Amino acid sequence: MKLSNIKRNVAAEKSGRWIDIKLPEFDGVSFKVRGLGNPDYEALKARLIEARAPEDREKDLDANEIAQLLSETILHGWRGILNDDNTPLVFDPGAAMQYLADQDYGDFRSAVIWAAQNVGRDRYASAEQDAKN
């Protein structure tokens, strides 16, 4: 194993970049994401937990809280997602929140999390990401 294979791009995790999704059902899809744990993510997570009743602060985040975290601090764009009529689905933060919160779109949420976990790995960066970032 080369040491460079495990090196993370921390700057990309904080600022975000396009990541090609390497999951079979997302062929041709890229997400512009920031990494899990970026400063905005951590700040919003702390606010969400602080807003809970004291006895609930140790509980795991619920689906709506996770959707809010992902839509507000992680996912900033998508490419390659089509409407049913094969027209490109234009990125919209409100729509992103709806898809991320909807249990029927659990695979979408999982793909966003996968991208956020891998944004610091240069091998997943979209080839043209530097030019369009």
N, C-alpha and C positions, 0 to 999 in steps of 0.2 A: 504494500500500500504506500502510495506517495503521500507525504505530509500535506501537500497542496490539495489533495482530494478532500481533506476534512476542514480546511480553512474556510471560515465564514466571511461574508462580505457584510460587515456590520453597518456600514454606511447605507447599503441598499435596504437592509432591514428597517432602518430608521426612516429613510426618505421614500422608499418604494420604487418599484420598477415592474415592467411587464414580465410575466412568467408564463411560459407555455405549459399547459396542463398535460401531464403525462399519465392520464387515466383513460382507459379505453372508450368510455362513453363521452369523453370530452375532447375527442380528436379534433384538432384545428382550433381549439379555444385557448385564449390567453386572458389572464386577469392582471390588471395593474393593482398590486397589493403592497402593503407594508407588512413588516414582520409582527408576529404575535409578541406582545411585550414592548412594543414601541412606546415612547413616553406618553402619547395621547391615549393609547390603549390602557396603560396602567392608571392614568389619571381618571379616565371615565370609569374603569372597573372599581376604583376606590370610591368614587362618588355613588355608583350604583349600590355598592355594599353599605356605605354609610347611610344611604336613604332608607335602608331596611330597618325593621324593628330590631332592637338589640338581640333578641333571642334568635333571630333569623340570619344574623351576619355570618355565621359559620357554615351555612348551607351552600351547596353548589349553586352556580348561576343557573337560572332557568332559561328556557328556549328563547324567550323574548329578550332577556338581558344579553344573551349571546348574540342574537341577531342585531341588537343595537350596537354592541361592541364592534362586530364585524362590519356593519354598514357605515358606521361613523368614523372608525379609526383604521380599518384594514383595507376594504375593497374600494377602489377608486376608479375602476373602469373594467370593461370587458370587450373582447373582440371574438368573433366567430360563433356567437349565439344567434340563432335565427328564430323568427316567429314561425308559426305553422304555415304561413304562406311563402316561406323561404326568403323573406326580407330580413335584413339585419335588425336585431333587437338593439335599439339605441340605449346606451347606459343612462340610467336615471337613479339617483340615490334612493328615492322613495320606492321605486320598483325593487331595487336591490334589497331594501329592508323587508318588503313583503315576501320576496322569495326566500330570504334567509330565515324568516320567522315561520314560514309555512312548512309543516311536517312533510307534506307531499313533495317538497323540494329538498329533502334531506341530502340527496346526492350533490346538489348544488352547494349547500352549506359545507359539506365535507370537502368538496373541491376547493372552495375558498380557503378553508383551514389548511388543506394540503399546500396550497400556493403560499400562504402566509408562513408556513413552517419551512418552506424551501426557498423563499425569496433571497436568502443569504447564500445560496449555493449557485455559483456562477453558471454551472452546467444547465440550469433550467431557465436562465434568462433568455428572453426572446431575442432572436438574432438582430433585429432592428431596434431593440429597446433603447440603446444609447442614442440613436439618432432622433427618436421620437419622445424621449423623456423630458 
